[in-house]
Amino acid sequence: MKTMRKGKDIVRIKDNEEKRYLDMGYNYCPKQVWKDEVRVLKRKKEEIREIIEGETTKRGKKSK
């Protein structure tokens, strides 16, 4: 897997797709950038969703 960036857009791609992304203007970047900016945001959204669902179930209402 490769990590590539174009502006604020950060993507993880398979090795065989890198030529296509280079042609679209993407550049290589360290995997740590993806970890810090993309993966952490997804985890925080999931944690917030779990907290909200947990609060609604404690009140006796089912979350939708």
N, C-alpha and C positions, 0 to 999 in steps of 0.2 A: 504494500500500500504506500502511496505517496500523498503528501500533503501539499496543496497548492493554494495560492491566494491571488485574488484580483480585487484590489480595493479592500472593501470590508467583507467580501465574499470569500469564505474559507471552505475548501472541500477536501474530502479524503477520497482518493480514486484508486482503482486497480492499476497495476503496472502497465498493462497493455493500453490504457486510455490516456497516458500522459502526453502523447504526441498531439492528440486532438485538443487537449486543454492548453498546451503551449501555443498552438495556432490561434486559440481564442484570446490570448493575451495573459494567461495565468503564469505565475512564477512559483518556483519551489519555495517552501517555507518550512521551518522546523515543526515537528509534530507537537512540541510543547505549546506552540501558538494555538493549534486546534484544541488541545486539552484545556488551555486557560480560557479561551474565548467561546468555544462552541459547546464542548461537552459539559462544562460547568453550568452553562445557562440551561441546558436541557435538564440537568439534575435538579437545579433549583426550581424549575417549573414543576417537575414531578413532585418534589417535596412540598411545594405550596399546595398542589392539588390534593395530596394525601392529607395534609393538615386540614384543609377545608372539608374534605370528605369525612375525616375522622370527627370533626366537630359536629357535622350534621347527623352522623350516626349516634353520637353521644346524646343528642337531644331526642332521639327516638324517631327521627325521620330518616328515610333511606335517601342516599344520594343518587342522582340520576346520571 
